[in-house]
Amino acid sequence: MPFTLLILVAVIQGLTEFLPVSSSGHLALIPMITDHPYQGRAIDVAAHVGTLGAVMWYLRADLLAMLRALLPGGDIAQRRLIASLIIATIPVIIIGFAVNEADPDWLTSPTTLAISNLVFAGLLWQADRVGALTRHLADMRLGTALLIGLAQCAALIPGASRSGVTMTAARYLGFDRLAAARFSLLLSIPAIAGAGLLKGIDIAAAGDTRLGVDAGIVMVLSFVFALLAIGWMMRLLVRTNFTIFVWYRLVLGGVLLAAVMAGLI
């Protein structure tokens, strides 16, 4: 596989997985706007493993606190957070399996990418403008977690952005930006692991289990770039809002829509 394609996949997956801009939407653009073909499921899995490692490393203190909470006499607030993550994950598991089996063509069309970027950018902008900033991660309850989990199902549409829709839902529900981003990061762990498992099962069924050096390169680079992106986003949200991501997605969606209408992609 061309080294440039490995770098491109790793950089795109790493930088966009946790930002509210849609990693799947960006990866889908590679064969549309370059001479590179689809990178293959094995490389997809490697990139997801890299980003999964990055978010688990970044949230290692949170994860250790949740593990300790499972012991007798563990922290009630941490147990409630664990339960919230489980409840929020259930909807996307159910819907995800159904979509994975159906695999409709419109989900990968450039028109879908363009429109979903525009629509979900608008929703993020509105949520960040009207949503209160009064609720923190400790205020997460099962009902609000379920609503965020239902919103996460929209991320099965490329261009919608899993991070984007979960942060949007959290902001509509009155969670501050850091709480919205942190819950989205925690929620990404089962989501990414589940997506990687589905692709891994497909690989095993096809008998294509060879990963090798190419996958190793993608895994390591995805880890590094994802870690950088998470740190940058969390520092940014301390002092500002989601506007930079909204504008980026509006421009991207507009350019894609114009390209589709002009017959360029």
Secondary structure by P-SEA (a helix, b strand, c coil): ccaaaaaaaaaaaaacccccccaaaaaaacccccccccccaaaaaaaaaaaaaaaaaaaaaaaaaaaaaacccccaaaaaaaaaaaaaaaaaaaaaaaaaaacccccccaaaaaaaaaaaaaaaaaaaaccccccccccccaaaaaaaaaaacccccccccaaaaaaaaaaaacccaaaaaaaaaaaaaaaaaaaaaaaaaaaaaaccccccaaaaaaaaaaaaaaaaaaaaaaaaaacccaaaaaaaaaaaaaaaaaaaaaccc
